[in-house]
Amino acid sequence: MTKTKKKSGNGVSLGTLLALVILCVVIAIASPNFLTYSNITSVFKQCTFNAFVSVGMLLCLITAGIELSVGANAIFCSCLMGMMVQMGMQNGVLMVIVAIIAGTLVGFVNGVLLTRLHLPHPFVSTLGMKNVLWGAALLVTSSQMVSGFPKAATWFGHSDIKGFPVAFIFVIVLYVVMQIFLSKTTLGRSIYCVGGNPEAARLSGINSANVLTFCYTFSGLMAAIAGVYTTGRSGICNGTMAIQPYDTDAIAACIIGGASFMGGKGTMAGTMVGVLIIGVLKNGFTLLAFDTALQNLALGVVIILAVFMDVTRERMEAKARRLAAANAAK
């Protein structure tokens, strides 16, 4: 490990952790309400949606891809549940099952478009899918906002244990399991290999098409779970929300957490820190009563800085590799 890659034992950049701590300290000084228990749990609730979609986004970024339809997929799954309510169905468990199957299928289609139809880049197919799902979300609910979901369909989104959201407990368990999966399993290591060195992956006999299909399918599953969560949390579904920039929040969280557009990098622990940074920032804007326009401006700057961090990190690491090669040749 080079000196330019200082990390804690779990793969989180110490600089990223420090940024989160500084951000919390600054907001706590500016607003005495920040460190209250109710507000901290509110941050976790606000982070949960992005935490789910960021899992799938991270896998796609590790493969040097991208998934721009995660947010629209989540809202589409929510609207499918709303459509079932409009049809008079009250079986909440069935609604959740249908949503999860639908979201996973959308992810599978994204994977097939990339690997079997050989579209030039996942940016193209997933951006197109985002618009397809936006229209589909409006169509299945006749462009109406739907409420009146049964308790079984909303339990996951609104349940808590002494105020602490159950869904965020699920997020913590999910991130731990996925961290182990990516670092300890053959498939997890294959995902890094496909993104970091495609030629080595080919020579190793790794079926890159199957690995990519798995990543996009899994991303669809995570989006579906996020859709079930947001339905329970808000108690409504709204197809117009499919155009919201949920995908950019997820990308920013992953890049801040150490992932790279070049592929082959990223950890679940780092992504969690990135998710928390985005969530704390949004919560701070709310507490300090920032104008919506200023909030959007600031978040846009954060995303640009996240991309700049990625590019700078890549340049520094490339320079370090060149220096190491030059020293080895002496």
SULMO-V438597 format. One line per field, one symbol per residue. ss: DSSP state (H for helix, E for strand, L for the rest). A space follows every 10 residues. Layout:
# SULMO-V438597
ss = ???
This chain:
# SULMO-V438597
ss = LLHHHLELLL LLEHHHHHHH HHHHHHHHHH LLLLLLHHHH HHHHHHHHHH HHHHHHHHHH HHLLLLLLLH HHHHHHHHHH HHHHHHLLLL LHHHHHHHHH HHHHHHHHHH HHHHHLLLLL LHHHHHHHHH HHHHHHHHHH LLLLLELLLL HHHHHHHHLE ELLEEHHHHH HHHHHHHHHH HHHHLHHHHH HHHHHHLHHH HHHLLLLHHH HHHHHHHHHH HHHHHHHHHH HHHHLLELHH HHHLLHHHHH HHHHHHLLLL LLLLLLLHHH HHHHHHHHHH HHHHHHHLLL LHHHHHHHHH HHHHHHHHHH HHHHHHHHHH HHHHHHHHHL
